């Protein structure tokens, strides 16, 4: 540790940076004295002889644990690397970093450019071993302190929750009474709406049907108007998420639950990033106390509702949006320009079902009219023609090399290839006389597929036939044929599943 007189004049010509940070927004709003003391470090910098003083307070309300991006700290590091900083001022080591990675990285940079670290106790030169050791100990103590505080708070919360006394944020329809504990909200209108959701689900067996029926009856649902404090709310038209939230929340079954979700940590750009709110199965909840308070339904009915919702849920969020065997060529790859949602496919007409693309998510989620609906045959035919135009030149050349076609034989191959691919792309449903399992062929369009209606895309690729859907292995001749006729293209992540049935004469099987 050095004194102010020992700071070289060349260091004083650089700027001093005062780093100001508080961990949460509540601290920023309530701990005003601590924030004021950090800003007072500007006077400390001037007392040490620095003329140019910069304040970095971009990280107010951000944690220094290393799991949250800190643009202010990144700007400080960038200034150190440029050699523009002569001293870094902080109220204590915990303001700069509460994780070893950021703290030691900062000390390393300060040592390289001979910048000083100044706090309320003195001036430190990271180039000196004693000062570096003392600064390292301060950073380690700051990191250890954060872990101890977090562990103590979580242990106390779990202990109180195990008795059902921890006052969690409760859903609509409940309120914490000062002495009686958790009970029903005295608002009878709110109680009636929640009971009506369970009654309608018991009758209809579908959350969407509950939404549609309540939307038709112009029933509203409360929405917080006080930034989530749940003390006041407005009545707005009911939405699908309101219905699902009521049906899936165990609190309405009289069960006190703690720890039903978990956090997950992943490495993003070399830093740990935590995400919260990932639900856990019922058997893995940390605390579950049945008959803790008065419920709108019983626990047995809650379990029946979860089973019914699981049966109704045929798809999962984040799953692969691929075709499931229909004739539509663009199933799962088009989005609505108005709302940005993915278009769904429906089939109308008998006996030859006609694909229809439609945007029905507003209707499903909020009971609103559909954005658009249009027939699929003409669109599919246009995309099929452009697909053939793009892959034909390359596929013929590849086939010619494999089969040794030259001269007149190449013309025959050209005509044969065009005819076979036409049947492959345009015929999505094969005759019922085909008894063997279909072999799915994955075809992806190129990223460079733009303006395909005006020009060809000269990209290369190969055909690939995947294994049989029933899990059986294909024969050696079939696999060899598959390698010969494999073509994969990519277009903005677009993937299509086409069917090529053995015996259909579409590609020589």
C-alpha positions in Angstrom: 0.0 0.0 0.0 1.4 3.4 -1.0 0.7 7.0 -0.2 -0.7 9.7 -2.4 2.8 11.3 -2.8 4.2 8.2 -4.4 1.8 8.1 -7.4 4.0 9.1 -10.4 3.1 12.2 -12.4 2.7 10.1 -15.5 -0.1 8.1 -13.8 -1.8 11.3 -12.6 -2.1 12.5 -16.2 -4.4 9.7 -16.9 -8.0 9.7 -15.9 -9.4 8.2 -12.6 -12.5 6.0 -12.8 -15.0 5.9 -10.0 -17.0 2.7 -10.2 -20.4 2.9 -8.6 -22.6 -0.2 -8.2 -25.5 -1.6 -6.1 -26.8 -5.1 -6.4 -30.6 -4.7 -6.7 -33.1 -2.1 -7.8 -34.5 -1.9 -4.2 -31.0 -1.0 -2.9 -30.8 1.8 -5.5 -34.2 3.2 -4.4 -33.8 2.8 -0.6 -30.1 2.7 0.2 -29.5 6.3 -0.8 -26.7 6.9 1.7 -24.6 4.1 0.4 -24.9 5.4 -3.1 -24.0 8.9 -2.1 -20.8 7.7 -0.3 -19.7 6.0 -3.5 -20.2 9.1 -5.6 -18.2 11.0 -3.0 -15.1 9.1 -4.2 -14.8 11.7 -6.9 -13.4 14.1 -4.2 -11.0 11.4 -3.0 -9.7 11.1 -6.6 -9.1 14.8 -6.8 -7.3 14.8 -3.4 -4.9 12.3 -4.8 -4.0 14.6 -7.7 -6.2 13.3 -10.6 -7.7 16.1 -12.7 -9.8 13.9 -15.1 -12.3 11.9 -13.1 -14.9 9.7 -14.8 -17.9 8.1 -13.0 -19.2 4.7 -14.3 -22.6 3.9 -12.8 -24.1 1.8 -15.6 -24.2 -1.2 -13.2 -26.6 0.2 -10.6 -29.1 -2.6 -9.8 -26.9 -5.4 -11.2 -25.3 -8.2 -9.2 -21.5 -8.7 -9.3 -21.7 -12.5 -8.8 -20.7 -13.1 -12.4 -24.1 -14.4 -13.6 -25.4 -11.0 -14.8 -24.0 -8.9 -17.7 -22.4 -5.7 -16.5 -21.8 -3.2 -19.3 -20.2 -0.7 -16.9 -17.6 -3.2 -15.7 -16.9 -4.2 -19.4 -16.4 -0.5 -20.2 -13.9 -0.2 -17.3 -11.9 -3.2 -18.5 -11.9 -1.8 -22.1 -10.5 1.6 -20.8 -7.8 -0.3 -18.8 -6.7 -2.2 -21.9 -6.4 1.0 -23.8 -4.1 2.4 -21.1 -6.3 5.4 -20.4 -6.9 4.7 -16.7 -4.5 5.7 -14.0 -6.6 4.6 -11.0 -9.8 2.7 -10.2 -11.7 3.9 -7.2 -14.3 1.8 -5.4 -15.9 1.9 -2.0 -14.7 -1.6 -1.3 -13.7 -4.7 -3.2 -17.3 -6.1 -3.3 -18.4 -3.1 -5.4 -16.0 -4.1 -8.2 -16.6 -7.9 -8.2 -17.9 -10.7 -6.1 -16.4 -13.5 -8.1 -12.8 -14.4 -8.5 -12.8 -14.4 -12.3 -13.6 -10.7 -12.7 -11.6 -9.6 -9.7 -8.3 -11.2 -10.6 -8.8 -10.3 -14.3 -9.1 -6.6 -13.2 -6.0 -6.8 -11.0 -4.0 -8.4 -13.8 -4.9 -5.5 -16.2 -4.2 -2.9 -13.6 -0.8 -4.5 -13.1 0.0 -4.5 -16.8 -0.7 -0.7 -17.2 0.5 0.2 -13.7 -2.9 1.6 -12.7 -3.7 2.0 -9.0 -6.6 0.6 -7.0 -7.9 3.1 -4.4 -10.5 2.4 -1.7 -11.4 4.0 1.6 -8.3 2.5 3.3 -5.5 3.4 0.9 -3.8 3.2 -2.5 -2.7 -0.1 -3.8 -0.2 -0.9 -6.6 -1.0 -4.3 -8.2 2.6 -4.5 -9.5 3.9 -4.9 -5.9 3.6 -8.5 -4.5 2.4 -7.3 -1.0 -0.3 -5.1 -2.5 -1.3 -7.8 -4.9 -1.6 -10.3 -2.1 -3.7 -8.0 0.0 -6.0 -7.2 -2.9 -6.4 -10.9 -3.7 -7.4 -11.6 -0.1 -10.0 -8.8 -0.2 -11.5 -10.2 -3.4 -11.6 -13.8 -1.9 -13.3 -12.5 1.2 -15.9 -10.6 -0.8 -16.7 -13.7 -2.8 -16.9 -15.9 0.3 -19.1 -13.4 2.0 -21.6 -13.5 -0.8 -21.8 -17.3 -0.6 -22.2 -17.3 3.2 -25.0 -14.7 3.0 -26.9 -16.6 0.3 -26.6 -19.9 2.2 -27.9 -18.4 5.4 -30.9 -16.8 3.7 -31.9 -19.9 1.7 -31.5 -22.2 4.8 -33.7 -19.8 6.8 -36.3 -19.7 4.0 -36.5 -23.5 3.7 -36.8 -23.9 7.5 -39.7 -21.4 7.6 -41.3 -22.9 4.4 -41.2 -26.4 5.9 -43.7 -25.2 8.6 -45.8 -23.4 6.0 -45.1 -20.0 7.4 -43.0 -18.5 4.7 -45.2 -15.9 3.1 -44.7 -16.6 -0.6 -46.3 -14.7 -3.4 -49.7 -16.4 -3.7 -52.0 -16.6 -6.8 -55.2 -14.7 -7.4 -57.9 -15.8 -5.1 -55.8 -15.9 -1.9 -54.4 -13.3 0.5 -52.1 -13.4 3.5 -54.0 -12.3 6.6 -51.9 -10.7 9.4 -52.9 -13.2 12.0 -55.0 -15.9 10.4 -52.3 -16.7 7.7 -53.2 -17.8 4.2 -56.9 -17.5 3.3 -59.4 -16.8 0.5 -59.5 -13.4 -1.0 -62.7 -11.6 0.3 -63.4 -10.4 -3.2 -66.5 -12.6 -4.1 -66.2 -11.7 -7.8 -62.7 -13.0 -7.9 -63.7 -16.2 -6.1 -66.5 -16.8 -8.5 -64.3 -16.4 -11.6 -61.8 -19.0 -10.3 -64.5 -21.4 -9.3 -66.1 -21.0 -12.7 -62.8 -22.1 -14.4 -62.7 -25.3 -12.5 -66.4 -26.0 -13.1 -66.1 -25.4 -16.9 -63.0 -27.6 -17.1 -64.8 -30.3 -15.3 -67.6 -30.1 -17.9 -65.6 -29.5 -21.1 -62.3 -31.3 -20.3 -60.2 -28.8 -22.3 -58.5 -25.6 -21.3 -59.1 -24.1 -24.7 -62.8 -24.9 -24.6 -62.9 -23.2 -21.2 -61.3 -20.1 -22.7 -63.7 -20.0 -25.7 -66.8 -20.5 -23.5 -65.7 -17.8 -21.0 -64.8 -15.4 -23.9 -68.2 -15.9 -25.4 -69.8 -15.0 -22.0 -67.5 -11.8 -21.8 -65.9 -13.0 -18.5 -62.9 -11.0 -17.4 -59.9 -12.0 -15.3 -57.8 -9.7 -13.0 -54.4 -8.4 -14.0 -51.9 -6.8 -11.6 -51.7 -3.0 -12.0 -49.0 -2.4 -9.2 -45.9 -4.0 -10.8 -46.6 -7.5 -9.4 -47.2 -6.6 -5.7 -50.7 -8.1 -6.1 -52.4 -5.3 -4.0 -54.4 -3.9 -6.8 -55.5 -5.1 -10.3 -57.5 -4.4 -13.4 -60.1 -6.6 -15.0 -59.2 -7.5 -18.5 -60.5 -10.1 -21.0 -59.5 -13.6 -20.0 -56.6 -15.3 -21.8 -55.4 -18.8 -22.3 -52.5 -18.3 -19.9 -54.9 -17.3 -17.2 -56.9 -20.5 -17.5 -53.7 -22.7 -17.6 -52.2 -20.9 -14.6 -55.3 -21.5 -12.5 -55.6 -25.2 -13.5 -51.9 -26.0 -12.9 -51.3 -24.1 -9.6 -51.5 -26.5 -6.6 -52.3 -23.7 -4.3 -55.9 -23.9 -5.5 -56.0 -27.4 -4.2 -55.2 -26.3 -0.6 -51.5 -27.4 -0.9 -48.7 -25.2 0.3 -45.7 -25.7 -2.1 -42.2 -24.4 -1.9 -39.4 -25.2 -4.4 -41.6 -26.3 -7.3 -39.2 -24.6 -9.8 -35.4 -24.6 -10.1 -32.7 -22.5 -11.6 -30.3 -23.7 -14.4 -26.8 -22.4 -15.1 -25.1 -22.5 -18.5 -22.0 -21.0 -19.9 -22.6 -18.2 -22.4 -19.7 -16.3 -24.0 -17.4 -17.6 -21.2 -19.7 -16.5 -18.4 -22.2 -18.3 -16.2 -25.8 -17.4 -17.0 -28.6 -18.4 -14.7 -32.3 -18.9 -15.8 -35.1 -19.3 -13.3 -38.6 -20.7 -13.3 -38.0 -24.2 -14.7 -40.7 -26.4 -13.3 -39.9 -29.6 -11.5 -42.1 -32.8 -11.2 -44.5 -33.1 -8.3 -42.4 -35.6 -6.5 -39.3 -33.4 -6.4 -40.9 -30.3 -4.7 -38.9 -29.3 -1.6 -42.0 -28.6 0.5 -45.5 -29.8 -0.1 -48.1 -29.5 2.8 -51.5 -30.8 1.9 -54.7 -29.3 3.6 -52.6 -26.2 4.5 -55.4 -23.8 3.7 -58.9 -23.7 2.2 -58.8 -24.8 -1.4 -61.1 -24.2 -4.4 -60.8 -27.9 -5.3 -59.5 -31.1 -3.6 -56.2 -32.7 -4.3 -57.7 -35.7 -6.1 -59.4 -33.3 -8.6 -56.2 -31.4 -9.1 -54.4 -34.7 -10.1 -57.2 -35.6 -12.4 -56.9 -32.1 -14.1 -53.2 -32.6 -14.6 -53.7 -36.0 -16.2 -56.4 -34.5 -18.5 -54.1 -31.6 -19.5 -51.3 -34.0 -20.2 -53.6 -36.0 -22.5 -54.7 -32.9 -24.3 -51.1 -31.7 -24.9 -49.9 -33.5 -28.0 -46.9 -31.1 -28.6 -44.3 -29.4 -26.5 -42.8 -25.9 -26.6 -39.4 -25.9 -28.4 -40.1 -29.2 -30.2 -39.2 -29.8 -33.8 -41.8 -28.4 -36.1 -41.8 -31.1 -38.8 -44.6 -32.5 -40.9 -46.5 -35.5 -39.4 -47.4 -37.3 -42.7 -49.9 -34.9 -44.3 -49.8 -33.7 -47.9 -48.9 -30.1 -47.1 -45.4 -29.3 -48.4 -44.7 -26.3 -46.2 -46.1 -27.6 -42.9 -44.3 -26.0 -39.9 -42.0 -23.6 -42.0 -44.2 -20.6 -42.7 -45.0 -17.7 -40.3 -47.8 -15.1 -40.3 -46.6 -11.6 -41.3 -49.2 -9.9 -39.2 -48.5 -11.5 -35.8 -45.2 -13.4 -36.4 -46.7 -16.8 -35.3 -46.1 -20.1 -37.1 -48.9 -21.1 -39.5 -50.7 -24.4 -38.9 -52.2 -26.8 -41.4 -55.7 -28.2 -41.6 -57.2 -30.6 -44.2 -60.6 -30.1 -45.7 -62.8 -31.9 -48.3 -63.4 -35.6 -49.0 -62.2 -38.0 -50.3 -59.1 -36.1 -51.4 -58.2 -33.8 -48.4 -57.0 -30.4 -49.5 -54.4 -28.7 -47.2 -55.2 -25.2 -45.9 -52.7 -23.0 -44.2 -54.0 -20.8 -41.4 -52.9 -18.6 -38.5 -55.2 -19.6 -35.6 -52.9 -19.0 -32.6 -54.8 -15.7 -31.7 -58.0 -17.7 -31.7 -56.5 -20.5 -29.6 -54.7 -18.3 -27.1 -57.1 -15.3 -26.7 -60.3 -16.3 -28.6 -59.7 -13.6 -31.3 -60.5 -14.1 -35.0 -57.9 -15.8 -37.2 -55.3 -13.7 -39.0 -55.5 -15.5 -42.3 -56.5 -18.7 -44.1 -55.6 -19.7 -47.6 -55.4 -22.9 -49.7 -52.2 -24.9 -50.0 -52.1 -26.6 -53.4 -51.1 -23.6 -55.5 -48.4 -22.5 -53.0 -47.0 -26.1 -52.7 -46.9 -26.5 -56.4 -45.0 -23.2 -56.9 -42.4 -24.2 -54.2 -42.1 -27.7 -55.8 -41.3 -26.3 -59.2 -38.6 -24.0 -57.8 -37.2 -26.9 -55.8 -36.9 -29.0 -59.0 -35.3 -26.2 -60.9 -32.7 -25.7 -58.2 -31.6 -29.3 -57.7 -32.0 -30.7 -61.3 -28.6 -29.6 -62.8 -26.5 -30.8 -59.8 -28.5 -34.0 -59.3 -28.1 -35.0 -63.0 -24.4 -34.4 -62.9 -24.0 -36.5 -59.7 -26.1 -39.3 -61.1 -24.1 -39.3 -64.3 -20.9 -39.7 -62.4 -22.2 -42.5 -60.3 -23.8 -44.5 -63.2 -21.2 -43.5 -65.9 -23.8 -42.0 -68.2 -22.4 -40.1 -71.2 -23.7 -38.8 -74.5 -27.3 -40.0 -75.3 -27.6 -41.8 -72.0 -27.2 -38.5 -70.2 -30.3 -37.1 -72.1 -32.2 -40.2 -71.0 -31.1 -39.7 -67.4 -32.2 -36.0 -67.6 -35.7 -36.9 -68.6 -35.9 -39.8 -66.1 -34.6 -37.6 -63.3 -37.2 -34.8 -64.0 -40.0 -37.3 -64.1 -39.0 -39.0 -60.9 -38.4 -35.9 -58.9 -41.8 -34.5 -60.1 -43.5 -37.5 -58.6 -41.4 -37.3 -55.5 -42.2 -33.7 -54.6 -45.8 -33.4 -55.8 -47.1 -36.8 -54.5 -47.1 -36.7 -50.7 -49.7 -39.5 -50.1 -49.1 -42.8 -51.8 -51.7 -45.3 -53.0 -53.1 -47.7 -50.4 -51.7 -50.7 -52.3 -48.3 -49.9 -50.9 -48.0 -52.1 -47.9 -44.3 -51.7 -47.0 -43.3 -48.8 -44.6 -42.5 -45.5 -46.2 -38.9 -44.3 -46.2 -38.8 -40.6 -45.1 -36.5 -38.4 -47.2 -35.3 -35.2 -45.5 -35.0 -32.3 -47.9 -33.8 -28.8 -46.7 -33.6 -25.8 -48.9 -30.6 -23.5 -49.3 -29.9 -20.3 -47.3 -29.3 -18.6 -50.5 -32.7 -19.5 -51.8 -34.0 -16.0 -52.4 -35.9 -14.7 -55.4 -36.4 -18.3 -56.5 -39.2 -17.3 -58.7 -36.8 -15.3 -60.9 -33.7 -17.4 -61.1 -32.1 -20.7 -60.3 -30.0 -21.4 -57.2 -26.8 -23.1 -58.3 -26.0 -24.9 -55.0 -24.9 -28.5 -54.5 -26.1 -31.3 -52.3 -27.0 -34.9 -52.1 -30.1 -37.0 -51.7 -30.3 -39.0 -48.5 -33.0 -41.6 -47.6 -33.3 -42.1 -43.8 -33.9 -45.5 -42.1 -37.4 -47.0 -42.0 -39.7 -45.4 -39.5 -40.5 -48.7 -37.8 -36.8 -49.0 -36.9 -35.9 -51.9 -39.2 -32.6 -51.7 -41.1 -32.8 -51.2 -44.9 -31.1 -53.7 -47.2 -27.7 -53.1 -48.7 -29.1 -52.3 -52.1 -31.6 -49.9 -50.6 -28.8 -48.1 -48.7 -26.7 -47.9 -51.8 -29.6 -46.5 -53.6 -30.2 -44.0 -50.8 -26.6 -42.8 -51.0 -27.0 -42.3 -54.7 -30.2 -40.2 -54.5 -29.5 -38.1 -51.5 -29.9 -34.3 -51.9 -29.9 -31.9 -48.9 -30.5 -28.2 -49.3 -30.8 -25.5 -46.7 -33.0 -22.4 -46.7 -33.3 -20.3 -43.5 -33.4 -23.5 -41.5 -36.3 -24.8 -43.6 -36.7 -28.6 -43.5 -39.2 -30.8 -45.3 -40.1 -34.5 -44.9 -41.1 -36.1 -48.1 -42.1 -39.8 -48.6 -40.7 -42.3 -51.0 -42.4 -45.6 -50.8 -40.7 -48.8 -52.1 -42.7 -50.1 -55.0 -44.1 -46.8 -56.0 -41.7 -46.4 -58.9 -41.0 -42.8 -57.8 -37.3 -43.2 -57.8 -36.6 -46.7 -59.0 -37.1 -48.7 -55.8 
